[in-house]
Amino acid sequence: MGKEKTILIVDDIEINRLLLAEVFSDDCKILEAADGKQAIDIINSDIEISAVLLDLVMPEVSGIGVLQEMNRTGKIRRIPVLLITAAESDEQLLEGYNLGAVDVVRKPFMTHFLKCRVNNMIDLYRHRNELEEIVDQQVARLNELNRSLVEKLATIIEFRDCESGEHVKRICGLTRLLLTELSDACPEYRLPAEEIENVARASVLHDIGKISISDIILNKPGRLTKEEFEIMKQHTLKGCEILESMSNLLEPAIYRYSYDICRHHHERWDGGGYPDGLRGDEISIWAQAVSVADVYDALTSVRVYKGAYSRETALKMIANGECGAFNPKVLEAFQKIAERL
């Protein structure tokens, strides 16, 4: 048995509401609103509306006002609205169409044809909404698979490079904290929470290019020679090649952020970094954030070539420029979040 249909009839003239209710009362639940304000209250409630039959000219809030509110809340995409009209101007009807109304029923109407048109539109929207729900579920599943893929790639780095396991998890957390602080403190660097989360997730791939670096260099206990360091620097470009090869497997936002971060997390504010010698805000704010987080975590962690520095010492080294030049605003924000680490 099909799902019960609920039709909302919106008209300030009671007789019009009664006539329309009579048409659909046999197989539909009927709700009525005498003006636009009542209609909006019903539409925004938890009641599942199958269709709205809407008069345009009403006191307080007009039919156009109802459509505008449905656009604001997104309800217009899921509920078909048919305009019931006698003599409204073409301009009003065009505005109604532009705001998402799907049909116009002119008075006087033929009962049988009106019922068929409304029921067909309800069935069409119901099928479309069901398909959208299926697609949303599939997208959510694919996003979860993408998240799993990113985590697995980070795990591969962990096995490949003994200093990158917990490191990438800490970088993710540090990046999230730092960008959140920056967004609050610096309007020019403000990012929506969803974007900050995407950047944090993408940050775990910042060193994926190290997979291509020889173990002899990657895990060398002493200082690298000039030649070895030149090879090590290639991990930024090698990482981008790896990401390019799997671009169709990653969410577009994760790919975009991870590619930029992978390539530019060793760039420096004064142009003294690599591989492109970018300076200042030529470096994206997310790459700048990961860069500071990466340096801080490297300083405070045990590595094959060094012991761990204390938090205070690491912060002083970064602030004094011992690890390269960083954006002063990023450093100020990082000092604030460091107190909470």
N, C-alpha and C positions, 0 to 999 in steps of 0.2 A: 504493500500500500504506500502511495506517495506521501511525502512530507506535507503537513498541513500548511496551506498558504495563508499569509496574513497581509491584508491590503489596508493601507492607510489612506483615507479619503480626506482631503484638506480643502475646505470651501467655507466661506463665511455665511453662505446662504443655506439654511437647514434643509430646505426642500431638495436642493441639489444633492446634498449628502444622502438624504433618504432614497432618492431615485437611484443613485449609484450603488448604495448599499444593497438595494433590492436586486440589482443585477447579479451581484457576486455572493449574496448571502447563502446560496445553496451549498457551495463547496469551498468557501473561504471564510476565515475569521476576519471580521471587519472592525477597524479602529477609525475613529473620527476626530478631526481637529477643526475648530471653528476659525482659527487664524494661524498665521505662520509661527507665532511663538509657541503655541501648543504643539504644532507639528514638529518643531525642532526638539522640544522636550521629549516627545515620543520617540523620534528617530535616534536621539542620543541616549536613550535608555537601553536596558538590556533586552528589550523586545526584538525579536528577529523579524524584520519587515521584508516581505516578498516583493512589494511594489508600492509606489506612491502615486495616487491620482491627485494632481495639484492644480488648484486654481491660481492664477497669477495676481489678480487684483483682490487684495484683502487688507483689512485694517492692521495697524501696529507693524507687523512684519509681512511683507508681500511674498508672493511665490518666488520672486527673484531672490529675496533675502534667504528663503529656505534653501534654494539651490546654492547660494554662496556659502552658507554654513555647511552644507553637505560636501562641498568642495574642500572647505577648510579641514574637515574631519576625515576626508577620504571615503565617506559613506557613498558618495555618488558613483564610485567604481563598482560597488557591490549591490546597489539597490536601483532598479530601473524606475525612472520618474516619467510619467506621462502627463502632459499638460492638458487640462480640461478647459476649453475656452469657447467663448461665444463671439466676442467682437474685439479682442485685444489687437493691438497694432502689430504689424509685421515686425517692427523693431523689437517689441517685447518678446515675440516668439523667437526671433533670431538670437536675442540675448539668452533666452531660456535654453535654446539648442547649444549655444556656445558654453553654457555652464553645465552641460551634460544631460539635459533632458533627451529622451530617446524617441519620443513620438508626440504628436499633437492630436487630440480627439476634439473635434468641433461639435458644439451643440447646435441643434439637437442631434443626438447620436442614435445609431441603430444598435439595439441591445445585443443582438447575437454577434455582430461584427466587433463591437467593443469588447465583449467577453473573450472572443477568440484572440484579439490583438493583445490584450493584457495577459492572458494565460500563456500565449506564445512567448511574450517578452519575459515573463517570470521563468518559464522553463529554460529559455536561452541563457539568462543570467545565472540560474542555478547550475546549469552544466558548466558555464564558464568559471563560476566561483569554485566548483568542485575541481576543475582542471587546474586552476591556479593554486589550490591547496596541495594538489598532488605535486605540481612543479615546485612549490615552496618546500615541501618535504624532501624532494630529490635534491634541491639546491642545498638544503641544510645538511643532508647526508654527504654530498660532495664536499661541502666546506669542512665537515668533520674529517673526511678522508684527507683533505688537503692539510689540515692541522696535524693529522697523524703523520703525513708524509714529511712535513717540516720537522717534526720532532724526531722522526727516524733519521733524517739527514743529520740533525744535530748529534744524534747518538753515534752515527758513523764517524763524525769528526772526533767524538770522545774516544772511540777505539783507535783512531788514527793518530791522535795527538793527545798525550796524557794530560796536557794542560787545558784542554778545551771542553771537558765534560761538564762539571759543575759550573765552569766558567760561563758557558753559553746561557745557562739558566739564570745566573746572577746578572749577566748583561741584560737579559730580558726584563728582569725586575728593576734594575737601575735605570734602564732607558724609560720604562713606564713612569717611574717616579720623577725623573728629571724633566721629561716632556710635560707632565702634568703641572709641575712647579713652574716651568717656563710659560705655559699657557696662562696660568694665573697671574704671573708677574709681568709678562711682556706681551702686549696685544699683537705686536708684529709677528710673534712666533706662535700665536694661539692655534691649536688644532682641536677639532672635535674629539670627544672621548673615543669614538669608534676608530678614528684614524690613529690615535695614540696606541690603541690596542693592536692595530694592524702593524704599526711600526715595531712595537715590542715583539710581536710574533716573528716579524721578518728579521729582527736583529740577531736571532740565534744562528742565522746563516752567514754572518759577517765574515767568518773565517773558513767558509767551505772550500775555498781555493787551496787551503793547506793540504788537502787530500793529494794534490799533485806535487807537493814538495817532498824531496828525499828525506827519509828518516835520519840520515846522517846530519843533515842541516836542521831539520825540524826539532830533533831531540838532542842536539849538541849541548853538552854540559857547560861549555865555555862560551866566550864571546865569539860572534861570527866574524869571519874575515870580510873584507870589502866585497870580494867576489861572491861569497856565500850570502851576504846581505842583499846583494843585487838579485840573487835567485829568490831569496825569501820574499822580496818586495813583489815578485811576480804573482804571489797568491791572490792579490786583489784582482788582477786581470784574469787569471785562471779561474777564479771563482765566478766571474761574470760569464765566462765561456760555459761553465757547468750549468749555471742558471739559465742561460740562453737555450741550452739543449733540452731543458725541462720546462720551458715557459708555458707550454700547453697543459702542464700538470698542476701548476700552482694557480691560486686565485690571482686575478689581475693585480689587485692592490698589494698582495704579498710579494708577487714577482717584482712589481715596480719598486717598492721600497727595498726589498732585499738586494736587488741589482745595484741600486744607487749606494746603499750602505756598504755592500761588499767592495765596490770600487773605490769609495771615497772615505772610508773610516780612518785612513791614515793621512788624509789631507790635513793641513794646519792653517790656522787663521792668518798667519803672515805669508802664506804661499810656500812654506818650506817643506810641505809634505809630498806624498806621492799617491798615485802615479801621474796625475795631471797637473800638479802644481797650482791647484785652485787656491784662492785666498778670500778671506772675508765671507760674505754671504753668497759667494759663488758656490760654497759648500752648503748643501741643504741642511736645514736645522735638524732633521732626523739623523743625518750622517754625523753632524757635529755632536749630537747627544750620545750616540753610540761610541764615538771616538773618545770622549771623556770617560764614559763608563768603562770602556775597554782598558784604557790606561790605568784607571784607578784599581780595577780588579786585578790587573797584571801586577801592580805594585804591592797589593796587599795579599797576594797569593804566593805560595811556594812554587817555584819553577825549577826546571833542571839546572838552570844556570844561576839561580839566586834564591835567597830566603825571602820570607814575607816581611814587608815593612808594616809598621803600625798605621792605623788610620790617620793619626795626626801627622805622621811623617809623610805619608802618601799625599795628603792634602796640601802640605807645604811644598812638596816637590812639584806638584801640578801648578800651584799658584805662582811659584817662582820661575816657571818656564823651563824646568829641567827636563820635561817630557815633550817639549814643543809648545808652540803658541796656540792658545784657545780663545774663543770668543769670551770677552769679559762678562757678558750677561749670562752666558751658559755657566761660567765658573761660579758666578754669584749664586745662581740657582742650585748648582751642585753642592756648594758649601752648605746651603740650607738643608738639602735632603740628606747630606752626609751625617748630620746630627741625629737623624732618625734611623740610620742603618744599624 
